[in-house]
Amino acid sequence: MKKNNFRPANSQNSAPNFNFSNLSNPTPNQNGTLEDEINKYSHMSEERLMQEMFTLVDNGRKNGTLDNEKLEQFFNSASCMLSSEQVGKLRSLIDMAKNS
């Protein structure tokens, strides 16, 4: 079965500093809170945000710090801070990432 490459055109391989290891516990840490992490991406276009997400997913899968459970934890933690339209888009992206 062929793996899908969900990275949009012109994506870069530089990963942002988002820490997937603390998704189930969005408390303050050295990187700030989950809300701080989400806010730092709020100014990005949808295309750029997708590029960042898939770069993070690719890198996390490669280095063993990201699995489907962590993706689901991220969705559960982040969805309460998003509009219903954003939750739907995030659900779709998480599902694509889980199948990549």
N, C-alpha and C positions, 0 to 999 in steps of 0.2 A: 504494500500500500504506500502510495506516494505521500510524503509529508507536505503539508501546505506551508508556504512561506507567506505569512500575513504582514510582513513588513512593507509598508507603503513605499512608493518610489521616492528616491532621494533620502531615504532614512540613513541615520548615522549610527555607528556602533558605540558611541560614547554613552554609557549608562548614567542616568541621574543617580542621586544619592538616596533613593528610596530604599528603605530597609524592610523587606518582606518578613523578616523573622519576628517582628513584633506586631503583626497584624491582628492577632487574637487578643492582644492586650494593649489597646491604644492609650497608654499612659505616657506621661512625659519621660523622655529618655535623652540620650546624647543627641539624637536627631530631631527632637521635638515631639509633638503629639501627632496622631494620625491626621487630625484636622489641619495642623500646620503643613504637613506633607501634601495634603490635598490642595490647600490654598496656594502653595507655590506653583501648582500646575494650572490654576484657575485662569490665568491670563493667556494660556496657549490656545491656538486654534485647534479645532477638532482633529485635523490631519496631524498636526504636530504632537498632540496628546496621544494619538494612536501610535505614532512612531516611537515615542518614549515608552509607552506601555509594552509594545512588542519587543523593543530592545531589552527592557527589563526582564520580560518573560524569557527571551532567548538566553540572556546571560544567566539568569537564575536557574534555568534548566541545565545549562552547561556546567555551572559550578556546584550544582546539587543543593542550592538553597531555596528552590521553588518547586513545589509540586501542586497537584490539583487541590489538595486540602488547603494549602495556603492561599491559592486563588479564591477558593470559596470563602475562606475567612476574611479575605480582603473585601469581597463583595458584601458580605454580611456587615462588616464594620463600616464600609464607606457608603452603603446605600441609604442609610438614615440621614446623610448630609446632602443628598441629591434630590432633584426634582423627579417626578415620575417618568418623564421623558429620558432623563439622564440614567435613571435606574434601568430602564429598558435597554438603552444603548450599552451600558456597562455589562448587563446580563449577557447580551449578545457577544460582546468582546471576550468576556470571561469564558463563555462556552467555546468560542473559537480557540482561545489560548489553551484550554483544557484538552482540545482535540489536536493540537499541533505537536 
